[in-house]
Amino acid sequence: MCKCLVRHVTSASCRIWVNSHLFCKNTQNSRHVTQTANAGVMVEYLMLKNDLRKLSVAFMSNSKWRKLFKVIDRESMELGFCEWKLVDETKPIYGKLPIFQNLGDDYVGDDGALNGPFEFKRIEWILIPSEHSYKPYKNAPKQYLRQNMDIVLKKLSSSGNFEFDVLDNGIKVYGYKP
C-alpha cells in the first residue's frame, strides 16, 4: 500500500507527485494524490495571477528570458551569482544564474539557481551584482568575488531589447515593473 503524505504542493512538485504515483497499486490513493496536486496547482496559479495584477508592465516573455540566460550564461561568462525577486515573494532571494542547458521552454530548471525549478513568469527582476561576498568555510573571513559588469552591459545592450538599469551595485534586469 502506498503511504503518501501530501503537504505543500507546487506546480513543480505536482509533476513529481503525479509521475511518482502512476505506478501506485492503490488506485484510490493515487487518485487522491493527483486531485490534491491539481488543486494545489490551481491555488498556486490563482495566487500568482493575483500577484501579477499588482504589476502593470511586463517586459519579458519565455523566449526573452531564454535569450537573456543564453547571453549571460554563467558557464561561458564566468558569472555565477544574482538576486532573484519573484512576484510571489516579499524579499529577493540570493542564488545563482542558471546554466542555459538546464532551462526548459518556460522555466528555470533545478540547477541550483534557487531551491527547485520555477517558471519564468514568476521572475519580477534579477540583479547581477558587481561584487559577491562569501565564506569558503565556517568562521572564515568574508571573501569577495567581482563579476565583470562591463561585459554583461555590452552583451545586454547588443543582444536584444531588455529592460534593465545599471546600478551602483550591479545590473538589474526586469521582468515586470509596478
N, C-alpha and C positions, 0 to 999 in steps of 0.2 A: 504494500500500500504506500502511496506517495504521501509524505508528510511535509507539506509545503506551508510556509508561513508568509502571507502577503502583508507587507508593511507599507513602505512608501514606493509607489510605482511611478516611474517617469517614462517618457517615450522610448528612451534607450533601453531601460530595464524591461519595458513591456515586450520588446522584441526578444529579449533573452528569456523572459518568463514563458512566453508563448512557445518559442522554439524548444526550450528545455522540457516542456510538458507535452509535446506532441507524442512522445513515446510512453507516456504515463499510462499504466494499466487501469487506473481508477478514472474512468471517463468523467464521472460527475465532478470529481475534484479538479480534473484538468479543465473542464468547462467553467468551473467557479474561478479558477486562476485566470483564465482567458477573459472572462467577463470583468473581473476585478481590474485586470491590466487595462482593458479597453476603457473602463470607467476612469481609471487614473489618467490615461492619456487625454480623455475628454476634459477632465478637470484642469489638467496642465495646459491644454490648448486654450481653454476659456480664460485662465489666469493670464497667459501670455498675451492673448488678444486684448484684454483689459489694460495690461501694461503698455502695449504698443499704441493704444489710443492716446496716451499721455504725450507721446512723441509726435510732433507734427510733420517732420520732414524725414523721408527715408532716402539715403544716398546709395545704398548698396543692394545688389541682387546676389543670388547664389553664384552666378558666373563672375561677378566683380570680386566677391570675396576670394574665389578660387584664383583669379588673376592676381589679386593683391598678394596672396600667400605664395604664389609661384614667383612673383617679383622679389619678395623679401623672405625667401626660403631660408630657414635657419641653418641648413647644412651648407648651402652654396655661399652664403654671405657671412657665415660665422656669427650670426646673430642668434640670440637664444631667448632673452628674457623680455617679458612685456607684462603690462597690467591689462586685464580684461574687465570691462564693465558690461555686464549682461543686463538686459532690460528688466529681468525679474529679480535682480539682486540689488540691495541697497548700497553696497560698497564694492569698489573694484577688487578684483581677485588677482593676486600675483601668480604668474605662471610662465609658460614658455610659448614661443611662436611654434605653430605646428610645422611638421615636415610635410612638404607638398604631396608626397606619395601616399600619405596617410589620410588625405582628405577624401570625403565622399562627395557626391554631387551636390548635396545640400547640408553637409555637416562637417565638423572637425572631428576626426577620429580619436580614439583613445590612445594618443601617443605621448601623454604626459603634459599636454598643453594645460589641461585642468584635470579634475577628478572624474574623467569619463567623457564620452562623446557628447556633443551638443550641437544644435542646429545653428546655421549662420544667422537665421532671423532673430536669434536671441542676443546677438552682439550689438550693443549700443555704441561702443567705441573700444579701440585698443590704443594703448600708449606704449610706444617703443622707447624706453628710457636711454638717455645717452650714457648713463652710468648705473651699474648694478652692484649692490653690496651683498656679500655672502660670507658665511663662516665655513671654512673647509672641514672643520670638526668641532665638536662641542667645546665650549670655553675658549675657542680660538679668537684672536682679534679679527675684526672685520677686514675682508679683502675687497678691493674694488676692481671691477672689470668695466672698461669703457667699450661702448659699442659705437661704430663709425656712423654717425648721423649724416655725414656728407654723402656717402654712398647711398644711404636709404633715401635721402631727399632727392638726389639725382635720379634714382630709379623710379620713385613715385611720380616725379614731375614728367618723366619721359614715357611712362608706361600706360598712362590712361587718365581718366577723369575721376580721380579720387578726391573726396572732401577731407582735407587734413589741415592741421595747424602745427606750426613749428613753435614749440615752447622752449623755455629755458632748460627744462629737464628732459626734453626729447621731442618726439613727433607723435601726435595723436591723430589717428585715422577714425573717421566717424561712419557708423552705420546709420545712426539716427541722431537727430537733434530735436530738442523740445521746441 
